[in-house]
Amino acid sequence: MLRYVAGYQRAHGGVSPSLDECAAGLGLNGKSGASRMLALLEDRGLIRRLPNRARAIELLVDVSIPTAPDDAPLHAVPLAAIGAPSI
């Protein structure tokens, strides 16, 4: 999730993904799973979410994002694509 948010921000000029976009980007069934993941990242001090603001995720750590040959960020591989169970 941390890499997804960082890559999304890089690809979209600093704008953070919505919960729906996080869920879809990671192959989750709904946005509640994405919300739980973001809450865990916030609890661990890796991100900060601004209250009462949509798409307001601030990264508090540097995140390495691999890129494709065309310099597009490779920030998400849906769990289903690697055969992992969704949470």
Residue pairs with C-beta under 8 A, 6 or more apart in sequence:
1 22
1 26
1 34
1 37
1 38
1 41
2 41
2 46
2 47
2 59
2 61
2 63
3 63
3 64
3 65
3 75
3 76
4 17
4 22
4 25
4 26
4 75
4 76
5 16
5 17
5 22
5 38
5 47
5 57
5 59
5 63
6 59
6 63
6 65
6 75
7 65
7 73
7 74
7 75
7 76
8 15
8 16
8 17
8 21
8 25
8 75
8 76
9 15
9 16
9 17
9 57
9 59
10 65
10 73
10 75
11 72
11 73
11 75
15 55
16 55
16 56
16 57
17 25
17 55
17 57
18 54
18 55
19 31
19 34
19 35
19 38
20 31
20 34
22 28
22 31
22 34
22 37
22 38
23 29
23 30
23 31
23 33
23 34
25 75
25 76
25 78
26 34
26 37
26 76
26 78
26 79
27 78
27 79
27 80
27 81
27 86
28 34
28 79
28 86
28 87
29 86
33 86
33 87
36 87
38 47
38 49
38 57
41 47
42 48
42 49
45 60
46 59
46 60
46 61
47 57
47 58
47 59
47 60
48 57
48 58
48 60
49 56
49 57
49 58
50 56
50 58
65 73
65 74
65 75
66 73
66 74
67 73
67 74
68 74
79 85
79 86
80 86
